[in-house]
Structures are given as structure tokens and as C-alpha cells.
Amino acid sequence: MMSAVGDAVHVMPIIHALKAHAPTSHITWVLQPGPATLVEGHPLVDDIVRFDRARGWRAFLETRQALAARCFDIVLALQVYFKAGLITGFTRAPVKLGFDRARARDANWLFTTHRIAPHAGQHVQDQYFEFLDALGVPHGAPSWTLGPWNEEERAWQRTFLGQFDRPIAPIVVATSKAAKDWLPERWAAVCHLLWHEHGLQPVLVGGRSARELAAEQVILRAAPMAHSALGSGLRKLAAILDGAAVALSPDTGPLHLAIALRTPVISLLGYTNPKRVGPYDFAHDLMIDAYGDPGEDYPLDMVYREGRMPRITVDDVAARLAHWRMQYRDARLAQIAPLTAP
């Protein structure tokens, strides 16, 4: 799985189930350098092969060389794009299990030896569980172990949280695509709501792309009480989300990371289909769905919808924050209180 953070999070329950079923199994994961930092050192991931697509054709040569020295019993081809098919083709294994032909786009099915059964569209997490079903590996509710898992990272988390006199509310200020972004001016208004009405510290999180930095400037100018933690990196983002009272995200990567950490998250979805990539098993009642029209029973597909994010208003977010306060606040504050203890 060489996609971004959200898909990497979805793979973790697959790894948990495989290791629970076969504890001595050795799992090698091919993924990109960014998500690799999130799972590096994970107790259930034995080996990582990094595919750095920024290196162009050299990435394929380097990955092919790395895989040539490894033999596998089975390869799980969890991605359907042609580039992923090439990587599957580089692996040495008698069984290469991929998606059925209807779902394996870009001729990806040509690189696999076995395929899971055809299935109607469903949430991405359930789609990956189909691979476990094909292998006869039992699974129940998904399990994740993400976020700080060593003392050095816990110490950083305590220091970060300790600089504030109130619980934090991370805000993902921008995404990988402008069509998924929410307006910075509205984020600034939400910062005032968080600070004045809910007693929370707004913390801006994300990378340091030009669009994120531009949003940061707009937000901090209008809401100087906000704190910027842009550019912290994925591991520290996980630590920030793990210690948050509530998170707010229009981006599916941090959204799924928050869900995995069991942090209440207000998700703002309009460009991507919530039925496929929305919150999986937690915080559905905090989601804002601008993807569908009122009363629309939209199909469960991969169609993206432009121009939907501006439909979400500050009042929409305010309503979800009020719901968070009634349904999540007290229990969540009790959960995160020990994280700032010395």
C-alpha cells in the first residue's frame, strides 16, 4: 500500500489481524517515505521497503532491487493503480492476491495470480477486510496501535501539551487538493468559537506547503490566540491528535488517524464521498456531509465533487462543537488528563 496517510491507517487493522492469526509471520510493507515515518518501529511491522515516487523511474529500480533480495509466501496487492501493479510484479511469491478484475483499474489485475471475489462498493476499510476474508483470517472490530509508543515521544507530547493552559483542538488547515480545503477565514472564526465558547486552545496542524502557509497567515491574523504547529511531521501529528480534546479536519488522512487514536473529530467532507472515506466506526455524529444534497441517497462510488466545501458554514461547525460538548467532552477530558502528568 503506497498511498498516503489515510490508506496506511486502514492497513493497520489488516496487520493486526494477520499477526493475531499467525504470530510468527513476517510482514514486509512497501509504502512511501511519508507514511513510513508513521509506522517505522511499529511492533507488528517487521520490514519496510520505501517507494519514493518523487524519484521518478529511479524509485522503481530501487524498489525492484530491494525486493529482489526478499522471498514471500504471499503478496497482498491492496492498491489498484498501474504503478502498484509494477511493484507487485517485482515481488517473488507464488501467490499475489489482488482485487477482482472489475475493481483493478489500470490493468492492475495482470500483475496478480489470485483475486478476491467481486463485491459491491463499500467503505475503504471494509474493502481491505475482504483480503482477510479471502485468506480465511478472522477479524472483528478494527484494531490500531498508532501514535506515541515510546518514552521519548511521550515526553515530547507532555512538553507540547504542557505549554497550554487549556485542552487543545487541532485544526487541519489545508489538504493535498484545493478542492478539499475549507476557507481560512472560516477556520479563524472557528478558532474564536473554540477559545471563547469551549475553553479550548486552537492548534493549526499540517505541512508547510504554500497553501497551508497562506491559510496559516490568514488564520493567525484574524485569530491570534491560535497556535501554529505546522510542519511537525506525522509522528508528532499523531501525538498532537492523541492528546486533543477534539480535532477538526477536512482531510481524510488526519481524519482517519484521529479515528484510529479514538480522538473525537469533526470531519468536513464535500469533495470526497463520506460513504467510502468518512469516519469508519467512531464519531459519525460529528461529521459534516457537504458531499450530498439534502435528502440525496448518493451512490457509494469514487466520484469527486467540486465546489462543495464552501457549502459548509461556521454555524455547521458550531453545531457539531455543541454536540461534542454534550456527548464527548467530559469523557475525553478525563482520558487526556494523564497525558500532561509528569
Protein Blocks (a to p, Z undefined) as FASTA:
>chain_A
ZZdfklmmmmmmmmmmmmmmmmmbccdddddfklmmmmgoiaklmbdcdddfknommlmm
mmmmmmmmpccfbdcdfbfbfklmmmmmmpccfbdcdddfklmgghlmmmpmbdcddddd
ddfklmmmmmmmmnopacddddddedjfbfklmmmmmmmmmmpcbdcddddfbdfbfklp
ccfklmmmmmmmmmmmnopacddeddddfklmmmmmmmmmmmmmbccfehkbjklmmmmm
mmpfbdcdfbfklmmmmmmnopacddddfkbcfklmmcfkgoklmpccfkbcghiacddd
fbdcehklmmpcfklmmmmmmmmmmmmmmmmmmmmmmmmpZZ
